[in-house]
Structures are given as structure tokens and as C-alpha cells.
């Protein structure tokens, strides 16, 4: 077997469906024991234009597949950051992280690095699904009837999209989770008052966070778009 219960989109039924439509696909394959054996037994790795990244490819026939499929393997040399987004460590092959991609893209038109880039440009959907599951309780939004369930799911997706647009408006280059937004922003206590007929919001903000909140508020209330990005969390420069 090349895919287990946690294979994500790399399941025989989906691959066969896409090939029958036909639709081009690139999906992450789990580093199952057959793939790990291929890595350990000595593949021919090729250097790339990206430092620390090597690639290999082959035609793989899994027991559950009706025919061989193209498998692209990416080997990332570990650096100081050891970013877990770039593959998985194998105990028997120290010093690297590995990714496995199954694709219908032809090797004549898409090199292994082109397949990897194609996947990276579209792979954020997996992070979106994870955020909807962990931050917006997606698995629990199953009601007794279809249309209420559809409405709850649509509301969760709409809320997620609003949080992404909010972060883009603030100029954040890297998305944060809803848990981070709640911690730094949404649970901040405040009082709304009307002294002399003017609406005023008083927030319970520690002194050392006031500079960050000031920049945040100016960005939100600015009537014109500007490029003054705000850090995605307070930078504590004072006590």
C-alpha cells in the first residue's frame, strides 16, 4: 500500500476520478514504508537551482493503483530553522526532510522542480482546511438537515475569509490563526462611551503595547489605502 488512512487527497478513487475527467493534479503522498524503502536504497538525486534542495523521480506502481503513476521526491537539507513545512524527517536518513508528490503532469512539460512549484502555489488549501477544522470547528458543523448545515459551513468559510482580508488590510505578509487574532485583538476588553456626544472606545491595553495598538488603529481607520504595514503582534519596547 502507498496510502494509509491519513493520506489526504492521495487516495486511489480520487486519482482515478481526476484522470477520467481528465484533470491535472499534484497531491502530497504520505511517506509510507514502500516510499521510504525507495529513499533508503539509494535513489539518484539531482541538484537544483535552489540551494539545499535535491530531487528524484520515478514511475511507481502501488498495489491499490490500476497503473503506475509519476512520483516526484524532494530532499531538503536541514538548516538551522528546520521548518516543518518542508517535508518530514526519516530516522534512517538524517540531515534531510523529504516530500513525496504524485502527479499526472508529464515529465516532458514539467520538471520535478516545476511540479514542486506548481504544488506550492496551490497547496495552501490544506492549511485553509486545517484552520477551518481547528479554528472554526468545521467537523462539528453537521446539523440535522442539509440546508442548516450548508448555512453553518458557509458562515464559517465567510468568517475565515473576513479574517484573511482583515490581515491583508493590515499589511501582514504571513497569515496567523484565528487563535492568534483572538489572543492579540478580539478578546481585548474595552468600554464605549459618549463624552460630549463623541463616540469613544477605551481599551484595556498594557502600556508596553500602546505603540502597536496606535499603529494598528491608524491603519484600520485610515480613509485611504497606504503601505504602512503593522506587525502581526506587539513588539514590546517599553514596560
C-alpha positions in Angstrom: 0.0 0.0 0.0 1.2 3.5 -0.8 -1.6 5.4 1.1 -3.0 5.0 4.5 -6.0 6.4 6.4 -4.3 9.8 6.7 -3.3 10.1 3.0 -5.3 13.3 2.5 -6.1 13.6 -1.2 -3.8 10.8 -2.3 -6.4 8.1 -2.5 -6.9 5.8 -5.5 -10.6 6.8 -6.0 -9.7 10.5 -6.3 -6.7 10.0 -8.5 -8.8 7.8 -10.9 -11.6 10.3 -10.9 -9.3 13.2 -11.9 -7.6 11.1 -14.6 -11.0 10.2 -16.1 -12.3 13.8 -16.3 -9.3 14.5 -17.2 -7.8 17.0 -14.7 -4.1 17.6 -14.0 -3.2 17.1 -10.4 -0.3 17.2 -7.9 -1.0 15.8 -4.5 1.2 15.1 -1.5 1.8 11.4 -0.9 2.4 10.1 2.6 5.9 8.8 3.2 4.7 5.2 3.5 7.1 2.3 4.0 7.3 1.5 0.3 8.3 5.1 -0.5 10.7 5.2 2.5 12.4 2.0 1.2 12.9 3.7 -2.2 14.5 6.7 -0.4 16.8 4.5 1.7 18.0 2.1 -1.0 19.8 4.9 -2.9 17.9 6.9 -5.5 19.7 9.1 -7.9 19.3 12.7 -6.6 19.8 15.7 -8.8 20.8 19.1 -7.6 18.6 22.1 -8.3 18.9 25.8 -8.7 17.7 26.1 -5.1 20.4 25.6 -2.6 19.9 22.7 -0.3 17.2 21.0 -2.4 17.6 17.9 -4.5 15.0 16.0 -6.5 14.4 12.5 -7.8 11.6 10.9 -9.8 10.3 7.5 -10.9 7.2 5.6 -12.0 5.6 3.9 -9.0 3.1 1.1 -9.1 1.2 0.7 -5.8 -1.0 -2.3 -5.1 -4.1 -0.2 -5.0 -3.4 1.6 -8.3 -4.5 0.3 -11.6 -1.4 1.6 -13.3 2.0 3.3 -12.5 2.0 7.0 -11.6 4.7 9.6 -11.6 6.3 10.1 -8.2 8.4 13.2 -7.5 10.6 13.2 -4.4 12.1 16.3 -2.9 15.0 16.2 -0.4 15.6 19.3 1.7 18.9 19.7 3.5 18.2 20.7 7.1 19.2 24.2 8.2 19.0 26.0 11.5 15.3 26.7 11.1 14.3 23.1 10.3 11.0 24.5 9.0 8.5 21.6 9.4 6.5 22.8 6.3 9.2 21.4 4.1 8.7 17.7 4.5 9.3 15.0 7.1 12.4 13.7 8.8 13.3 10.0 8.5 15.2 8.4 11.3 17.3 6.3 8.9 18.3 9.2 6.7 19.5 12.0 9.0 20.2 15.5 7.8 17.2 15.9 5.5 13.5 16.4 5.2 11.6 14.6 2.4 8.4 15.3 0.4 6.7 13.0 -2.0 4.3 14.2 -4.7 2.2 12.1 -7.0 1.3 13.9 -10.3 -0.3 13.5 -13.7 1.9 16.2 -15.1 4.2 15.0 -17.8 7.9 15.0 -17.3 8.3 16.4 -20.8 6.5 19.6 -19.8 7.1 19.8 -16.1 10.4 19.1 -14.4 10.5 17.9 -10.8 11.1 21.4 -9.6 8.2 22.7 -11.8 6.0 20.1 -10.2 7.1 21.2 -6.7 6.5 24.9 -7.5 3.1 24.1 -9.0 2.2 22.3 -5.8 3.4 25.0 -3.6 1.4 27.7 -5.4 -1.8 25.8 -4.7 -1.1 23.8 -1.5 -2.4 26.5 0.8 -5.8 24.9 0.6 -4.6 22.2 3.0 -3.7 25.0 5.5 -7.2 26.5 5.0 -8.8 23.2 5.7 -6.7 22.8 8.8 -7.6 26.3 10.0 -11.3 25.7 9.4 -11.1 22.5 11.3 -9.1 23.7 14.3 -10.1 27.4 14.4 -13.7 27.3 13.2 -14.9 23.9 14.5 -15.6 22.6 11.0 -16.2 18.9 11.9 -18.9 19.9 14.4 -20.9 21.9 12.0 -23.1 19.0 11.0 -26.8 19.7 11.8 -29.9 17.5 11.4 -30.8 18.8 7.9 -28.8 19.7 4.8 -29.6 23.4 4.4 -28.8 24.4 8.1 -25.5 22.6 7.7 -24.8 24.4 4.4 -25.6 27.7 6.1 -23.3 26.9 9.1 -20.4 25.8 6.8 -20.9 28.9 4.6 -20.8 31.2 7.6 -17.6 29.5 8.8 -16.0 30.0 5.4 -17.2 33.6 5.2 -15.7 34.3 8.7 -12.4 32.8 7.7 -12.3 34.9 4.5 -13.0 38.1 6.5 -10.1 37.3 8.9 -7.8 36.9 5.9 -9.0 40.2 4.3 -8.5 41.9 7.7 -4.9 40.6 7.9 -4.2 41.7 4.3 -5.6 45.2 5.1 -3.1 45.4 8.0 -0.3 44.5 5.6 0.6 41.2 7.2 2.7 39.1 4.9 2.2 35.9 6.9 -1.2 34.7 7.9 -1.9 34.0 11.6 -4.6 31.7 13.0 -7.9 32.8 14.5 -6.5 31.8 17.9 -3.7 34.4 17.5 -6.2 37.0 16.4 -8.4 36.3 19.4 -5.4 36.5 21.8 -3.9 39.7 20.5 -7.0 41.6 19.3 -10.5 40.2 19.7 -10.6 39.5 23.5 -9.2 42.9 24.4 -11.6 44.4 26.9 -13.0 47.9 26.2 -15.7 50.4 27.1 -17.6 52.5 24.6 -18.7 55.9 25.9 -20.0 59.2 24.5 -18.3 62.1 26.3 -19.7 65.4 24.9 -21.5 63.4 22.2 -18.4 61.9 20.8 -18.1 58.1 20.5 -15.0 57.0 22.4 -13.6 53.5 22.9 -11.4 52.9 25.9 -9.3 49.7 25.6 -7.6 47.9 28.5 -4.1 47.8 26.9 -0.8 47.4 28.8 1.5 50.4 28.5 4.1 48.4 26.5 1.5 47.6 23.8 0.2 51.1 23.3 2.5 52.0 20.4 1.5 48.8 18.5 -2.2 49.5 19.1 -1.8 53.1 17.9 -0.3 51.9 14.6 -3.0 49.3 14.3 -5.8 51.8 14.9 -4.4 54.3 12.4 -4.2 51.6 9.8 -7.8 50.5 10.4 -9.3 54.0 10.4 -7.2 55.4 7.5 -9.7 56.6 4.8 -7.1 55.9 2.1 -5.1 52.8 1.4 -1.5 53.0 2.5 1.6 50.8 2.7 2.3 51.3 6.4 2.2 47.6 7.4 1.6 46.7 11.1 3.5 43.9 12.8 1.3 40.9 13.4 1.9 41.0 17.1 3.1 43.7 19.6 6.8 44.4 19.8 7.5 45.1 23.4 9.8 48.0 23.6 8.7 49.6 26.8 7.4 48.5 30.2 
